[in-house]
Amino acid sequence: RTAIASMLAPRYEVVVARSASEALDVLRARGGLPIVVSDQHMPGGTGLELLERVHVEWPETIGILLTGEVDETLAKRAVDGGHVFRLLTKPSSFEALSGAIEAGLARYDDSERTAFETERLRFEHDALRGLTSLLEERVELQAHALLQLNALAIGLNDARSLGDIARLVARSV
């Protein structure tokens, strides 16, 4: 934990936790983080369990899992669950870990942009729906007014006296 933190600190903002529960507390206090790098073996649970819980509370957070053992079952669970973006073996080189972090940050940025665009489109959709509703009401009012004018025109065409015209106009108004 200390070695990885010191290796990453010059390039990234690093927050360290000693256990799964402490990591969750840190994440809750900060409202989540873009990337969580977790060791598979730690106090209070496994790294995979932590990343599964992180995914529930912060689905946009990217999980990177470090393990000292190459375990086919772990790899399958990590991949199948979708909670782990990269599974790296320890010891991991700075290049491999920073490459995974950079790729994770790129994915995080993409998901943030997508979420922003989705929200913008939802807002625009709702605004357009409101405008469409308003226009439909106005069209309905205009159609009703045109029907009334048409009825008046027909009545005026059939009128035989000024009194008939006055009654038609008064009724129409």
Secondary structure, 3 states (H helix, E strand, C coil): CHHHHHHHCCCCCCCCCCCHHHHHHHHHHHCCCCEEEEECEECCEEHHHHHHHHHHHCCCCEEEEEECCCCHHHHHHHHHHCCCCEEEECCCCHHHHHHHHHHHHHHHHHHHHHHHHHHHHHHHHHHHHHHHHHHHHHHHHHHHHHHHHHHHHHHHHHCCCHHHHHHHHHHHC
